[in-house]
């Protein structure tokens, strides 16, 4: 039922697009199939709905990857005459 409704909405939307954009929709569908659809006994729409995007932003993503020298705040010898 849900899959039928989704397919009908996609079909109606694609029919309203010019041919060049219909080709882009086809390319996007092929991209989704190649990157996200996993072969299984379940419906592919259910597989796509279960895929969670990778967490890429937020606090602490660089933790342990950046090191700062101990004398970071120490005055530099090159600038002693200006201080």
PDB file of N, CA, C and O in Angstrom, chain B, residues numbered from 101:
ATOM      1  N   UNK B 101       0.819  -1.189   0.000  1.00  0.00           N
ATOM      2  CA  UNK B 101       0.000   0.000   0.000  1.00  0.00           C
ATOM      3  C   UNK B 101       0.867   1.259   0.000  1.00  0.00           C
ATOM      4  O   UNK B 101       0.718   2.112  -0.875  1.00  0.00           O
ATOM      5  N   UNK B 102       1.762   1.380   0.964  1.00  0.00           N
ATOM      6  CA  UNK B 102       2.626   2.552   1.052  1.00  0.00           C
ATOM      7  C   UNK B 102       3.530   2.642  -0.167  1.00  0.00           C
ATOM      8  O   UNK B 102       3.705   3.718  -0.739  1.00  0.00           O
ATOM      9  N   UNK B 103       4.109   1.502  -0.567  1.00  0.00           N
ATOM     10  CA  UNK B 103       5.004   1.504  -1.724  1.00  0.00           C
ATOM     11  C   UNK B 103       4.253   1.924  -2.982  1.00  0.00           C
ATOM     12  O   UNK B 103       4.801   2.654  -3.808  1.00  0.00           O
ATOM     13  N   UNK B 104       3.007   1.478  -3.144  1.00  0.00           N
ATOM     14  CA  UNK B 104       2.206   1.853  -4.302  1.00  0.00           C
ATOM     15  C   UNK B 104       1.963   3.352  -4.328  1.00  0.00           C
ATOM     16  O   UNK B 104       2.066   3.978  -5.383  1.00  0.00           O
ATOM     17  N   UNK B 105       1.642   3.932  -3.183  1.00  0.00           N
ATOM     18  CA  UNK B 105       1.414   5.372  -3.093  1.00  0.00           C
ATOM     19  C   UNK B 105       2.680   6.144  -3.426  1.00  0.00           C
ATOM     20  O   UNK B 105       2.635   7.139  -4.149  1.00  0.00           O
ATOM     21  N   UNK B 106       3.798   5.689  -2.902  1.00  0.00           N
ATOM     22  CA  UNK B 106       5.077   6.358  -3.179  1.00  0.00           C
ATOM     23  C   UNK B 106       5.390   6.299  -4.666  1.00  0.00           C
ATOM     24  O   UNK B 106       5.753   7.311  -5.267  1.00  0.00           O
ATOM     25  N   UNK B 107       5.253   5.134  -5.256  1.00  0.00           N
ATOM     26  CA  UNK B 107       5.546   4.982  -6.678  1.00  0.00           C
ATOM     27  C   UNK B 107       4.624   5.851  -7.536  1.00  0.00           C
ATOM     28  O   UNK B 107       5.071   6.435  -8.523  1.00  0.00           O
ATOM     29  N   UNK B 108       3.348   5.941  -7.173  1.00  0.00           N
ATOM     30  CA  UNK B 108       2.420   6.787  -7.921  1.00  0.00           C
ATOM     31  C   UNK B 108       2.797   8.259  -7.816  1.00  0.00           C
ATOM     32  O   UNK B 108       2.728   8.987  -8.806  1.00  0.00           O
ATOM     33  N   UNK B 109       3.197   8.705  -6.626  1.00  0.00           N
ATOM     34  CA  UNK B 109       3.614  10.101  -6.445  1.00  0.00           C
ATOM     35  C   UNK B 109       4.877  10.401  -7.239  1.00  0.00           C
ATOM     36  O   UNK B 109       5.001  11.469  -7.839  1.00  0.00           O
ATOM     37  N   UNK B 110       5.807   9.463  -7.242  1.00  0.00           N
ATOM     38  CA  UNK B 110       7.039   9.657  -8.009  1.00  0.00           C
ATOM     39  C   UNK B 110       6.714   9.732  -9.495  1.00  0.00           C
ATOM     40  O   UNK B 110       7.226  10.595 -10.207  1.00  0.00           O
ATOM     41  N   UNK B 111       5.865   8.828  -9.956  1.00  0.00           N
ATOM     42  CA  UNK B 111       5.502   8.808 -11.378  1.00  0.00           C
ATOM     43  C   UNK B 111       4.830  10.110 -11.796  1.00  0.00           C
ATOM     44  O   UNK B 111       5.148  10.655 -12.853  1.00  0.00           O
ATOM     45  N   UNK B 112       3.917  10.611 -10.991  1.00  0.00           N
ATOM     46  CA  UNK B 112       3.235  11.861 -11.308  1.00  0.00           C
ATOM     47  C   UNK B 112       4.212  13.028 -11.327  1.00  0.00           C
ATOM     48  O   UNK B 112       4.141  13.894 -12.199  1.00  0.00           O
ATOM     49  N   UNK B 113       5.124  13.045 -10.359  1.00  0.00           N
ATOM     50  CA  UNK B 113       6.102  14.128 -10.300  1.00  0.00           C
ATOM     51  C   UNK B 113       7.064  14.102 -11.466  1.00  0.00           C
ATOM     52  O   UNK B 113       7.409  15.151 -12.010  1.00  0.00           O
ATOM     53  N   UNK B 114       7.501  12.920 -11.857  1.00  0.00           N
ATOM     54  CA  UNK B 114       8.457  12.800 -12.955  1.00  0.00           C
ATOM     55  C   UNK B 114       7.806  13.177 -14.275  1.00  0.00           C
ATOM     56  O   UNK B 114       8.466  13.763 -15.133  1.00  0.00           O
ATOM     57  N   UNK B 115       6.532  12.858 -14.465  1.00  0.00           N
ATOM     58  CA  UNK B 115       5.832  13.193 -15.712  1.00  0.00           C
ATOM     59  C   UNK B 115       5.754  14.698 -15.923  1.00  0.00           C
ATOM     60  O   UNK B 115       5.658  15.156 -17.062  1.00  0.00           O
ATOM     61  N   UNK B 116       5.793  15.465 -14.858  1.00  0.00           N
ATOM     62  CA  UNK B 116       5.690  16.917 -14.961  1.00  0.00           C
ATOM     63  C   UNK B 116       7.034  17.570 -15.280  1.00  0.00           C
ATOM     64  O   UNK B 116       7.081  18.760 -15.591  1.00  0.00           O
ATOM     65  N   UNK B 117       8.115  16.815 -15.209  1.00  0.00           N
ATOM     66  CA  UNK B 117       9.451  17.360 -15.454  1.00  0.00           C
ATOM     67  C   UNK B 117       9.813  17.274 -16.929  1.00  0.00           C
ATOM     68  O   UNK B 117       9.311  16.410 -17.648  1.00  0.00           O
ATOM     69  N   UNK B 118      10.690  18.178 -17.382  1.00  0.00           N
ATOM     70  CA  UNK B 118      11.193  18.047 -18.750  1.00  0.00           C
ATOM     71  C   UNK B 118      12.097  16.815 -18.868  1.00  0.00           C
ATOM     72  O   UNK B 118      12.552  16.270 -17.862  1.00  0.00           O
ATOM     73  N   UNK B 119      12.348  16.387 -20.096  1.00  0.00           N
ATOM     74  CA  UNK B 119      13.124  15.165 -20.333  1.00  0.00           C
ATOM     75  C   UNK B 119      14.508  15.203 -19.685  1.00  0.00           C
ATOM     76  O   UNK B 119      14.978  14.190 -19.166  1.00  0.00           O
ATOM     77  N   UNK B 120      15.151  16.348 -19.713  1.00  0.00           N
ATOM     78  CA  UNK B 120      16.498  16.432 -19.139  1.00  0.00           C
ATOM     79  C   UNK B 120      16.474  16.146 -17.635  1.00  0.00           C
ATOM     80  O   UNK B 120      17.379  15.496 -17.112  1.00  0.00           O
ATOM     81  N   UNK B 121      15.439  16.632 -16.940  1.00  0.00           N
ATOM     82  CA  UNK B 121      15.350  16.382 -15.503  1.00  0.00           C
ATOM     83  C   UNK B 121      14.873  14.967 -15.204  1.00  0.00           C
ATOM     84  O   UNK B 121      15.217  14.406 -14.164  1.00  0.00           O
ATOM     85  N   UNK B 122      14.087  14.385 -16.102  1.00  0.00           N
ATOM     86  CA  UNK B 122      13.693  12.989 -15.935  1.00  0.00           C
ATOM     87  C   UNK B 122      14.918  12.082 -15.977  1.00  0.00           C
ATOM     88  O   UNK B 122      14.996  11.096 -15.244  1.00  0.00           O
ATOM     89  N   UNK B 123      15.868  12.421 -16.837  1.00  0.00           N
ATOM     90  CA  UNK B 123      17.120  11.658 -16.906  1.00  0.00           C
ATOM     91  C   UNK B 123      17.903  11.816 -15.601  1.00  0.00           C
ATOM     92  O   UNK B 123      18.501  10.856 -15.114  1.00  0.00           O
ATOM     93  N   UNK B 124      17.897  13.023 -15.039  1.00  0.00           N
ATOM     94  CA  UNK B 124      18.579  13.247 -13.766  1.00  0.00           C
ATOM     95  C   UNK B 124      17.941  12.427 -12.653  1.00  0.00           C
ATOM     96  O   UNK B 124      18.650  11.903 -11.793  1.00  0.00           O
ATOM     97  N   UNK B 125      16.621  12.307 -12.654  1.00  0.00           N
ATOM     98  CA  UNK B 125      15.927  11.482 -11.661  1.00  0.00           C
ATOM     99  C   UNK B 125      16.366  10.034 -11.806  1.00  0.00           C
ATOM    100  O   UNK B 125      16.614   9.355 -10.810  1.00  0.00           O
ATOM    101  N   UNK B 126      16.462   9.560 -13.040  1.00  0.00           N
ATOM    102  CA  UNK B 126      16.922   8.196 -13.281  1.00  0.00           C
ATOM    103  C   UNK B 126      18.340   7.995 -12.762  1.00  0.00           C
ATOM    104  O   UNK B 126      18.634   6.972 -12.143  1.00  0.00           O
ATOM    105  N   UNK B 127      19.211   8.950 -13.005  1.00  0.00           N
ATOM    106  CA  UNK B 127      20.587   8.856 -12.506  1.00  0.00           C
ATOM    107  C   UNK B 127      20.620   8.811 -10.980  1.00  0.00           C
ATOM    108  O   UNK B 127      21.404   8.070 -10.387  1.00  0.00           O
ATOM    109  N   UNK B 128      19.759   9.612 -10.355  1.00  0.00           N
ATOM    110  CA  UNK B 128      19.712   9.626  -8.896  1.00  0.00           C
ATOM    111  C   UNK B 128      19.215   8.292  -8.349  1.00  0.00           C
ATOM    112  O   UNK B 128      19.722   7.805  -7.339  1.00  0.00           O
ATOM    113  N   UNK B 129      18.239   7.711  -9.005  1.00  0.00           N
ATOM    114  CA  UNK B 129      17.746   6.395  -8.578  1.00  0.00           C
ATOM    115  C   UNK B 129      18.851   5.355  -8.693  1.00  0.00           C
ATOM    116  O   UNK B 129      19.015   4.525  -7.799  1.00  0.00           O
ATOM    117  N   UNK B 130      19.611   5.391  -9.783  1.00  0.00           N
ATOM    118  CA  UNK B 130      20.726   4.457  -9.953  1.00  0.00           C
ATOM    119  C   UNK B 130      21.786   4.675  -8.883  1.00  0.00           C
ATOM    120  O   UNK B 130      22.362   3.715  -8.372  1.00  0.00           O
ATOM    121  N   UNK B 131      22.047   5.946  -8.542  1.00  0.00           N
ATOM    122  CA  UNK B 131      23.000   6.260  -7.479  1.00  0.00           C
ATOM    123  C   UNK B 131      22.539   5.677  -6.150  1.00  0.00           C
ATOM    124  O   UNK B 131      23.332   5.065  -5.434  1.00  0.00           O
ATOM    125  N   UNK B 132      21.260   5.863  -5.810  1.00  0.00           N
ATOM    126  CA  UNK B 132      20.734   5.327  -4.556  1.00  0.00           C
ATOM    127  C   UNK B 132      20.818   3.807  -4.514  1.00  0.00           C
ATOM    128  O   UNK B 132      21.180   3.231  -3.488  1.00  0.00           O
ATOM    129  N   UNK B 133      20.490   3.164  -5.613  1.00  0.00           N
ATOM    130  CA  UNK B 133      20.546   1.701  -5.654  1.00  0.00           C
ATOM    131  C   UNK B 133      21.973   1.197  -5.467  1.00  0.00           C
ATOM    132  O   UNK B 133      22.203   0.228  -4.743  1.00  0.00           O
ATOM    133  N   UNK B 134      22.923   1.850  -6.115  1.00  0.00           N
ATOM    134  CA  UNK B 134      24.303   1.367  -6.039  1.00  0.00           C
ATOM    135  C   UNK B 134      24.944   1.634  -4.683  1.00  0.00           C
ATOM    136  O   UNK B 134      25.822   0.881  -4.262  1.00  0.00           O
ATOM    137  N   UNK B 135      24.524   2.689  -3.990  1.00  0.00           N
ATOM    138  CA  UNK B 135      25.169   3.053  -2.727  1.00  0.00           C
ATOM    139  C   UNK B 135      24.436   2.608  -1.480  1.00  0.00           C
ATOM    140  O   UNK B 135      25.062   2.434  -0.434  1.00  0.00           O
ATOM    141  N   UNK B 136      23.114   2.416  -1.556  1.00  0.00           N
ATOM    142  CA  UNK B 136      22.364   2.168  -0.336  1.00  0.00           C
ATOM    143  C   UNK B 136      21.530   0.899  -0.321  1.00  0.00           C
ATOM    144  O   UNK B 136      21.275   0.350   0.751  1.00  0.00           O
ATOM    145  N   UNK B 137      21.105   0.426  -1.458  1.00  0.00           N
ATOM    146  CA  UNK B 137      20.233  -0.744  -1.481  1.00  0.00           C
ATOM    147  C   UNK B 137      21.057  -2.001  -1.245  1.00  0.00           C
ATOM    148  O   UNK B 137      22.015  -2.273  -1.968  1.00  0.00           O
ATOM    149  N   UNK B 138      20.676  -2.762  -0.229  1.00  0.00           N
ATOM    150  CA  UNK B 138      21.363  -4.005   0.084  1.00  0.00           C
ATOM    151  C   UNK B 138      20.466  -5.159  -0.327  1.00  0.00           C
ATOM    152  O   UNK B 138      19.266  -5.136  -0.051  1.00  0.00           O
ATOM    153  N   UNK B 139      21.023  -6.162  -0.976  1.00  0.00           N
ATOM    154  CA  UNK B 139      20.179  -7.298  -1.349  1.00  0.00           C
ATOM    155  C   UNK B 139      19.731  -8.066  -0.112  1.00  0.00           C
ATOM    156  O   UNK B 139      20.551  -8.453   0.720  1.00  0.00           O
ATOM    157  N   UNK B 140      18.445  -8.280   0.000  1.00  0.00           N
ATOM    158  CA  UNK B 140      17.893  -9.041   1.108  1.00  0.00           C
ATOM    159  C   UNK B 140      16.496  -9.485   0.737  1.00  0.00           C
ATOM    160  O   UNK B 140      16.023  -9.193  -0.361  1.00  0.00           O
ATOM    161  N   UNK B 141      15.838 -10.177   1.627  1.00  0.00           N
ATOM    162  CA  UNK B 141      14.477 -10.633   1.399  1.00  0.00           C
ATOM    163  C   UNK B 141      13.465  -9.538   1.682  1.00  0.00           C
ATOM    164  O   UNK B 141      12.300  -9.660   1.303  1.00  0.00           O
ATOM    165  N   UNK B 142      13.894  -8.460   2.348  1.00  0.00           N
ATOM    166  CA  UNK B 142      12.981  -7.378   2.692  1.00  0.00           C
ATOM    167  C   UNK B 142      12.798  -6.450   1.500  1.00  0.00           C
ATOM    168  O   UNK B 142      13.542  -6.494   0.521  1.00  0.00           O
ATOM    169  N   UNK B 143      11.798  -5.628   1.620  1.00  0.00           N
ATOM    170  CA  UNK B 143      11.511  -4.623   0.614  1.00  0.00           C
ATOM    171  C   UNK B 143      12.648  -3.592   0.599  1.00  0.00           C
ATOM    172  O   UNK B 143      13.130  -3.194   1.659  1.00  0.00           O
ATOM    173  N   UNK B 144      13.083  -3.156  -0.598  1.00  0.00           N
ATOM    174  CA  UNK B 144      14.169  -2.182  -0.691  1.00  0.00           C
ATOM    175  C   UNK B 144      13.807  -0.859  -0.051  1.00  0.00           C
ATOM    176  O   UNK B 144      14.677  -0.184   0.499  1.00  0.00           O
ATOM    177  N   UNK B 145      12.541  -0.472  -0.108  1.00  0.00           N
ATOM    178  CA  UNK B 145      12.129   0.782   0.528  1.00  0.00           C
ATOM    179  C   UNK B 145      12.333   0.705   2.041  1.00  0.00           C
ATOM    180  O   UNK B 145      12.723   1.692   2.666  1.00  0.00           O
ATOM    181  N   UNK B 146      12.074  -0.451   2.626  1.00  0.00           N
ATOM    182  CA  UNK B 146      12.294  -0.622   4.061  1.00  0.00           C
ATOM    183  C   UNK B 146      13.786  -0.552   4.376  1.00  0.00           C
ATOM    184  O   UNK B 146      14.176   0.010   5.400  1.00  0.00           O
ATOM    185  N   UNK B 147      14.624  -1.117   3.507  1.00  0.00           N
ATOM    186  CA  UNK B 147      16.077  -1.052   3.710  1.00  0.00           C
ATOM    187  C   UNK B 147      16.560   0.392   3.679  1.00  0.00           C
ATOM    188  O   UNK B 147      17.366   0.794   4.519  1.00  0.00           O
ATOM    189  N   UNK B 148      16.074   1.176   2.716  1.00  0.00           N
ATOM    190  CA  UNK B 148      16.494   2.566   2.611  1.00  0.00           C
ATOM    191  C   UNK B 148      16.033   3.386   3.808  1.00  0.00           C
ATOM    192  O   UNK B 148      16.730   4.303   4.241  1.00  0.00           O
ATOM    193  N   UNK B 149      14.859   3.057   4.343  1.00  0.00           N
ATOM    194  CA  UNK B 149      14.339   3.797   5.492  1.00  0.00           C
ATOM    195  C   UNK B 149      15.149   3.516   6.751  1.00  0.00           C
ATOM    196  O   UNK B 149      15.191   4.354   7.652  1.00  0.00           O
ATOM    197  N   UNK B 150      15.791   2.353   6.830  1.00  0.00           N
ATOM    198  CA  UNK B 150      16.543   1.983   8.031  1.00  0.00           C
ATOM    199  C   UNK B 150      17.963   2.523   8.028  1.00  0.00           C
ATOM    200  O   UNK B 150      18.616   2.528   9.072  1.00  0.00           O
ATOM    201  N   UNK B 151      18.454   2.974   6.889  1.00  0.00           N
ATOM    202  CA  UNK B 151      19.825   3.467   6.785  1.00  0.00           C
ATOM    203  C   UNK B 151      19.910   4.828   7.468  1.00  0.00           C
ATOM    204  O   UNK B 151      19.126   5.732   7.177  1.00  0.00           O
ATOM    205  N   UNK B 152      20.859   4.961   8.369  1.00  0.00           N
ATOM    206  CA  UNK B 152      21.069   6.226   9.059  1.00  0.00           C
ATOM    207  C   UNK B 152      22.327   6.874   8.490  1.00  0.00           C
ATOM    208  O   UNK B 152      23.323   6.186   8.268  1.00  0.00           O
ATOM    209  N   UNK B 153      22.301   8.172   8.252  1.00  0.00           N
ATOM    210  CA  UNK B 153      23.498   8.834   7.745  1.00  0.00           C
ATOM    211  C   UNK B 153      24.604   8.839   8.800  1.00  0.00           C
ATOM    212  O   UNK B 153      24.341   8.826  10.003  1.00  0.00           O
ATOM    213  N   UNK B 154      25.826   8.857   8.326  1.00  0.00           N
ATOM    214  CA  UNK B 154      26.952   8.896   9.250  1.00  0.00           C
ATOM    215  C   UNK B 154      26.999  10.244   9.953  1.00  0.00           C
ATOM    216  O   UNK B 154      26.753  11.285   9.344  1.00  0.00           O
ATOM    217  N   UNK B 155      27.319  10.212  11.241  1.00  0.00           N
ATOM    218  CA  UNK B 155      27.449  11.449  12.004  1.00  0.00           C
ATOM    219  C   UNK B 155      28.769  12.095  11.612  1.00  0.00           C
ATOM    220  O   UNK B 155      29.833  11.497  11.772  1.00  0.00           O
ATOM    221  N   UNK B 156      28.696  13.320  11.097  1.00  0.00           N
ATOM    222  CA  UNK B 156      29.896  13.975  10.616  1.00  0.00           C
ATOM    223  C   UNK B 156      30.192  15.287  11.302  1.00  0.00           C
ATOM    224  O   UNK B 156      31.285  15.827  11.130  1.00  0.00           O
ATOM    225  N   UNK B 157      29.269  15.818  12.070  1.00  0.00           N
ATOM    226  CA  UNK B 157      29.526  17.104  12.688  1.00  0.00           C
ATOM    227  C   UNK B 157      29.106  17.074  14.150  1.00  0.00           C
ATOM    228  O   UNK B 157      28.423  16.154  14.602  1.00  0.00           O
ATOM    229  N   UNK B 158      29.520  18.075  14.858  1.00  0.00           N
ATOM    230  CA  UNK B 158      29.170  18.168  16.266  1.00  0.00           C
ATOM    231  C   UNK B 158      30.403  18.341  17.130  1.00  0.00           C
ATOM    232  O   UNK B 158      31.538  18.312  16.654  1.00  0.00           O
ATOM    233  N   UNK B 159      30.146  18.521  18.403  1.00  0.00           N
ATOM    234  CA  UNK B 159      31.244  18.717  19.335  1.00  0.00           C
ATOM    235  C   UNK B 159      32.027  17.423  19.513  1.00  0.00           C
ATOM    236  O   UNK B 159      31.440  16.346  19.625  1.00  0.00           O
ATOM    237  N   UNK B 160      33.338  17.529  19.539  1.00  0.00           N
ATOM    238  CA  UNK B 160      34.184  16.397  19.848  1.00  0.00           C
ATOM    239  C   UNK B 160      34.586  15.535  18.677  1.00  0.00           C
ATOM    240  O   UNK B 160      35.177  14.475  18.885  1.00  0.00           O
ATOM    241  N   UNK B 161      34.289  15.944  17.435  1.00  0.00           N
ATOM    242  CA  UNK B 161      34.641  15.081  16.310  1.00  0.00           C
ATOM    243  C   UNK B 161      36.149  15.061  16.058  1.00  0.00           C
ATOM    244  O   UNK B 161      36.660  14.121  15.448  1.00  0.00           O
ATOM    245  N   UNK B 162      36.863  16.084  16.519  1.00  0.00           N
ATOM    246  CA  UNK B 162      38.321  16.125  16.346  1.00  0.00           C
ATOM    247  C   UNK B 162      39.064  15.687  17.603  1.00  0.00           C
ATOM    248  O   UNK B 162      40.287  15.806  17.665  1.00  0.00           O
ATOM    249  N   UNK B 163      38.352  15.185  18.597  1.00  0.00           N
ATOM    250  CA  UNK B 163      38.989  14.795  19.847  1.00  0.00           C
ATOM    251  C   UNK B 163      40.039  13.708  19.592  1.00  0.00           C
ATOM    252  O   UNK B 163      39.759  12.679  18.976  1.00  0.00           O
ATOM    253  N   UNK B 164      41.255  13.968  20.084  1.00  0.00           N
ATOM    254  CA  UNK B 164      42.340  13.013  19.935  1.00  0.00           C
ATOM    255  C   UNK B 164      43.053  13.093  18.595  1.00  0.00           C
ATOM    256  O   UNK B 164      44.019  12.363  18.375  1.00  0.00           O
ATOM    257  N   UNK B 165      42.606  13.956  17.699  1.00  0.00           N
ATOM    258  CA  UNK B 165      43.218  14.059  16.378  1.00  0.00           C
ATOM    259  C   UNK B 165      44.103  15.293  16.236  1.00  0.00           C
ATOM    260  O   UNK B 165      44.899  15.385  15.301  1.00  0.00           O
ATOM    261  N   UNK B 166      43.964  16.239  17.159  1.00  0.00           N
ATOM    262  CA  UNK B 166      44.756  17.465  17.109  1.00  0.00           C
ATOM    263  C   UNK B 166      45.568  17.574  18.393  1.00  0.00           C
ATOM    264  O   UNK B 166      45.045  17.405  19.495  1.00  0.00           O
ATOM    265  N   UNK B 167      46.854  17.860  18.229  1.00  0.00           N
ATOM    266  CA  UNK B 167      47.724  18.041  19.396  1.00  0.00           C
ATOM    267  C   UNK B 167      48.295  19.457  19.360  1.00  0.00           C
ATOM    268  O   UNK B 167      48.684  19.954  18.303  1.00  0.00           O
ATOM    269  N   UNK B 168      48.340  20.096  20.528  1.00  0.00           N
ATOM    270  CA  UNK B 168      48.862  21.441  20.627  1.00  0.00           C
ATOM    271  C   UNK B 168      50.122  21.396  21.485  1.00  0.00           C
ATOM    272  O   UNK B 168      50.151  20.715  22.511  1.00  0.00           O
ATOM    273  N   UNK B 169      51.151  22.108  21.076  1.00  0.00           N
ATOM    274  CA  UNK B 169      52.398  22.084  21.825  1.00  0.00           C
ATOM    275  C   UNK B 169      52.213  22.727  23.195  1.00  0.00           C
ATOM    276  O   UNK B 169      51.344  23.577  23.385  1.00  0.00           O
ATOM    277  N   UNK B 170      53.043  22.307  24.140  1.00  0.00           N
ATOM    278  CA  UNK B 170      52.951  22.805  25.512  1.00  0.00           C
ATOM    279  C   UNK B 170      53.245  24.300  25.598  1.00  0.00           C
ATOM    280  O   UNK B 170      52.686  24.986  26.453  1.00  0.00           O
ATOM    281  N   UNK B 171      54.110  24.814  24.731  1.00  0.00           N
ATOM    282  CA  UNK B 171      54.487  26.226  24.793  1.00  0.00           C
ATOM    283  C   UNK B 171      53.698  27.068  23.777  1.00  0.00           C
ATOM    284  O   UNK B 171      54.219  28.051  23.250  1.00  0.00           O
ATOM    285  N   UNK B 172      52.496  26.698  23.515  1.00  0.00           N
ATOM    286  CA  UNK B 172      51.673  27.391  22.511  1.00  0.00           C
ATOM    287  C   UNK B 172      51.489  28.862  22.855  1.00  0.00           C
ATOM    288  O   UNK B 172      51.554  29.717  21.971  1.00  0.00           O
ATOM    289  N   UNK B 173      51.258  29.170  24.142  1.00  0.00           N
ATOM    290  CA  UNK B 173      51.013  30.546  24.554  1.00  0.00           C
ATOM    291  C   UNK B 173      52.292  31.308  24.923  1.00  0.00           C
ATOM    292  O   UNK B 173      52.231  32.495  25.243  1.00  0.00           O
ATOM    293  N   UNK B 174      53.416  30.655  24.882  1.00  0.00           N
ATOM    294  CA  UNK B 174      54.681  31.310  25.245  1.00  0.00           C
ATOM    295  C   UNK B 174      55.057  32.334  24.181  1.00  0.00           C
ATOM    296  O   UNK B 174      54.792  32.133  22.996  1.00  0.00           O
ATOM    297  N   UNK B 175      55.682  33.443  24.611  1.00  0.00           N
ATOM    298  CA  UNK B 175      56.093  34.455  23.630  1.00  0.00           C
ATOM    299  C   UNK B 175      57.184  33.911  22.704  1.00  0.00           C
ATOM    300  O   UNK B 175      58.034  33.120  23.114  1.00  0.00           O
ATOM    301  N   UNK B 176      57.139  34.349  21.463  1.00  0.00           N
ATOM    302  CA  UNK B 176      58.116  33.883  20.478  1.00  0.00           C
ATOM    303  C   UNK B 176      59.359  34.759  20.542  1.00  0.00           C
ATOM    304  O   UNK B 176      59.271  35.967  20.760  1.00  0.00           O
ATOM    305  N   UNK B 177      60.510  34.139  20.350  1.00  0.00           N
ATOM    306  CA  UNK B 177      61.766  34.862  20.434  1.00  0.00           C
ATOM    307  C   UNK B 177      61.876  35.931  19.352  1.00  0.00           C
ATOM    308  O   UNK B 177      62.495  36.971  19.580  1.00  0.00           O
ATOM    309  N   UNK B 178      61.304  35.703  18.213  1.00  0.00           N
ATOM    310  CA  UNK B 178      61.380  36.640  17.105  1.00  0.00           C
ATOM    311  C   UNK B 178      60.705  37.980  17.419  1.00  0.00           C
ATOM    312  O   UNK B 178      61.048  39.005  16.831  1.00  0.00           O
ATOM    313  N   UNK B 179      59.750  37.965  18.344  1.00  0.00           N
ATOM    314  CA  UNK B 179      58.989  39.174  18.633  1.00  0.00           C
ATOM    315  C   UNK B 179      59.374  39.818  19.970  1.00  0.00           C
ATOM    316  O   UNK B 179      58.661  40.702  20.444  1.00  0.00           O
ATOM    317  N   UNK B 180      60.479  39.399  20.587  1.00  0.00           N
ATOM    318  CA  UNK B 180      60.877  39.936  21.896  1.00  0.00           C
ATOM    319  C   UNK B 180      61.132  41.438  21.838  1.00  0.00           C
ATOM    320  O   UNK B 180      60.809  42.151  22.788  1.00  0.00           O
ATOM    321  N   UNK B 181      61.700  41.927  20.750  1.00  0.00           N
ATOM    322  CA  UNK B 181      62.018  43.359  20.678  1.00  0.00           C
ATOM    323  C   UNK B 181      60.746  44.212  20.551  1.00  0.00           C
ATOM    324  O   UNK B 181      60.793  45.410  20.833  1.00  0.00           O
ATOM    325  N   UNK B 182      59.645  43.645  20.146  1.00  0.00           N
ATOM    326  CA  UNK B 182      58.392  44.382  20.030  1.00  0.00           C
ATOM    327  C   UNK B 182      57.564  44.359  21.317  1.00  0.00           C
ATOM    328  O   UNK B 182      56.576  45.086  21.418  1.00  0.00           O
ATOM    329  N   UNK B 183      57.939  43.551  22.288  1.00  0.00           N
ATOM    330  CA  UNK B 183      57.149  43.402  23.503  1.00  0.00           C
ATOM    331  C   UNK B 183      57.720  44.228  24.628  1.00  0.00           C
ATOM    332  O   UNK B 183      57.179  44.224  25.734  1.00  0.00           O
TER     333      UNK B 183
END
